[in-house]
């Protein structure tokens, strides 16, 4: 075994998931250099290991068998025409650290996605999004290993099939291992400021013509004011997706429930605020033992200390059932659930 691959037997995963759930892996294989991935995969005898990045989008309801992590965090400029710059980062790079690095290169495009926990490799899987931007809008290509064909492949943005918190990698989690991602960023593009609250936050700072760094600073402050820090209390950020429903159903909900937020997706679909629905069902700040809902944000489930994954999953199911009963709307979880099904 080369020095680029490290193997841990009976690995404790408690510190490797942002919920802080007690879980273990029979075997954890960490790849320090992506060129050694084939060597690492040979250890699994054709089986698909559980890919674990920063652990910020996973709920362990049981222990895992084989777990693969990638700690290769290299990043580089690929091309530069003076305005459009393509940058590349290996899957193990910390996402927020990578965003700050792009800003240090005076590149715009990822500033609205600052302070999202996790790794670069996880970003396209979830098609992470915040404050009016989804990462799929910035992706040029994703390098991945196809466990089905046992080959390294390169998928352009169209082949990634990005959707709302969705991608081909999420649809087929046991097929793909993301190894690196390339992004198209710009030096002179106008920042995206159409998300509610972002312009106000910049105006409060007296910034009329914001740079990407100014936008990132505002996003960081907003996120810190709304979302609990996983280093302080275990959580995975937003636990539920905002539901997308037919326009006719949304219209009926607006007629029946004053003030319900509705956002246009396309002519036939509307997006609802999952946080609003959950809050109206009375869950904000709810606690059952050490499993609970954040008092400041109804969309965030929290581990107050020693909650089990099964307890958090049971709470999430009760929340979803109450929303379905009151509003006739189904909620779907954002995190991957390991050891159980939704």
SEGUKOL-93439 format. One record per residue (C-alpha): x, y, z. Coordinates in steps of 0.1 Angstrom, whole numbers, plus 5000, padded with zeros to 4 digits. Layout:
N
XYZ/...
END
This chain:
342
500050005000/501450344990/501850635013/499050814994/496450575008/495750545045/493550265060/491750285094/489949975108/487050045131/487150415124/485150645146/482950875124/481551095152/483851385143/483451315106/479751425105/478551765114/475551625133/478051475157/476151145156/478050845171/478850605142/481650395131/483050245098/484349885096/487050025074/487850375063/490150435033/491550785028/493150894995/495751164999/496551184962/493851124936/496350944914/496150664939/492350624937/492550304916/494850144942/492350234970/489350104951/491049774945/490549714983/486749704979/486549404956/484149574932/481749694960/480750054962/482150224994/480250505011/481850834999/482251075028/483351435023/483051685051/480151495066/477951805065/475151655044/474751305060/472651155088/474050835102/471250605115/473650315118/477250225113/478850205079/480749925063/483450055039/483950435038/486150625012/487350975018/489451194996/491751445013/493551564981/492851934982/494952074953/493652374934/494852564904/494052814876/493352614844/492852904819/492653284819/491453504790/491553824811/487953804822/486753434822/489053224843/488652844847/489752714881/490052354893/489952204927/490351844939/487451684957/489051704991/489352084992/487352265019/484552445001/484552765020/488352775019/488152734981/485653014978/487953244998/490853144975/488953234944/488153574959/491753624967/492453584930/489853864924/487453614908/483653644911/481053374908/481153174940/480753454966/477053384972/478053034982/480453145010/480452965043/478552655031/480152365049/481652055031/484051985004/484452074968/483651714958/480351724975/479252054959/478151924925/476551614941/474051824960/474152114935/474652344966/472852674964/472352994984/471353354979/470253314944/473053104930/473452724924/476952584920/475852404888/475652744871/479452774876/480552424868/482452364836/483151994842/483351734869/485951464869/484751144884/485350774886/482550554873/482250244895/479950084870/482450094841/485650114863/486850414843/487750774849/485351004832/484851374826/481251504826/480351854813/477652054831/474851914809/475851554816/475751634853/471951684850/471851954876/468552024893/467352184925/469652014951/470051734926/472451594901/473351264883/475751194912/472951224938/470551014916/473150734914/475150764946/476750414944/478050474909/480150794910/483150914929/483751284922/487551354921/487751714909/485652004897/486352284873/484452624875/484152914852/484553244871/484953604860/486953914869/484354164857/480954004860/478154184879/477454014913/474053844918/472154054943/468553964936/468053744967/465953894994/468054065021/471354065003/470954414989/469754545022/472754395040/475154565016/473254895018/473454885056/477254865051/477155175028/478254964998/476555074966/478854904941/479854574958/482854364948/482553984951/484454004984/481854244997/479054004987/480853715004/481253915036/477554005036/476553635029/478853515058/477253755082/473753665072/474453295074/476053335109/473053525121/470553265109/472152925111/473652755141/477352675140/477952295137/481052345159/478752465187/475652245182/475451945158/473452005126/473651965088/472152305079/468852295061/467451945066/464551975041/464352085005/461952364997/459152174981/458252244944/454552204936/452252264906/451252624902/447552544908/448352384941/450452684951/447552914942/445152714964/447652734993/447953114989/444153144990/443952925021/447053055040/447753425041/451453515038/452753185025/455953255005/455753134969/458453164943/458153094905/460252814891/458852794856/455352854842/453852544857/455752504890/456152704922/458652664951/457452694987/459352775018/459852465038/460852675068/457552865067/455552545065/457452385094/457252705115/453452725110/453252365123/454852485156/458152295153/460652585157/462652535189/461052195196/463151945215/462751575223/465651465244/468751575226/467051585191/465451915182/464752195159/466852505160/465052795178/466253045152/465452845121/462752585116/464552415087/467552315108/467451995129/470051995157/471751745180/471851905215/474551655226/473951275225/471051235201/471050915180/470550925143/467350725146/465950995170/466651275145/465151075117/462050995137/461651375145/462151465108/459451215098/456951365124/457751715111/457051605075/453851425085/452551735102/453251945071/451551695049/448551685072/448152065074/449152175039/449051865017/452751915008/455451645009/458851735023/462051565012/465351565032/468451715019/471051505037/471851155026/470550905052/472850615059/471450305075/467750385068/465450505041/463250815042/
END
